[in-house]
Amino acid sequence: MIRIAVAFLALALSMAASAKSYTLDVFVPMVLSGTELKPGTYTLDLNDKKIVVKKGKLAVEANVNVDSVEARIPSTRIRCEDVGGKYQVKEIQLGGTSMKLVIN
């Protein structure tokens, strides 16, 4: 029984280690997957084709396509579109990487 518990713990830790975390600074209110993100610093966890943006008790999930760009991105940038007077997140370019996350 203990061996099974240890095996499940090891599996859970390896899955958690596969997710990558980034810092996301939001300067104006914007909407991600129908949820408004207020200005502040958030944690962005990337796991395969899904992101989770978290701050305190708030956690917002979104499906993304992970694309690469030719050059390394110097700082994290959020590309938004004005929809009905609110900024909708369309793309997040991760600083220090060559990845951009296109929101589905």
C-alpha positions, 0 to 999 in steps of 0.5 A: 500500500505504501509503494502505491502511495509513493508511486502516485506522489512521484507521478503527481510531482513529475506532472507539477514539475512539467508546468512552467511558471511565468510572471505576468504584470497587468497594468490596465483591466483586461478580460481573459476567458470571460474573467476580468483581470484587474491591474496587478502581478499574476502567475502564469502557469503553462502546461502543454496547451493550457494556461492558468493565470492566478492571483490570490483566490482568482484562477483563470484557465485558457486554451492556447496555441504555443507558437515560436518566434525567430528572436528571443522576446526581451520582456513579456507583452500582452496583445489585446483587442478592444471589444465593446470598450473592454480589452480582450487578451488575444496573445501573450509573448513570454519575456526571456523566451521565443514563445508566444501564446495565442488565446483560443 
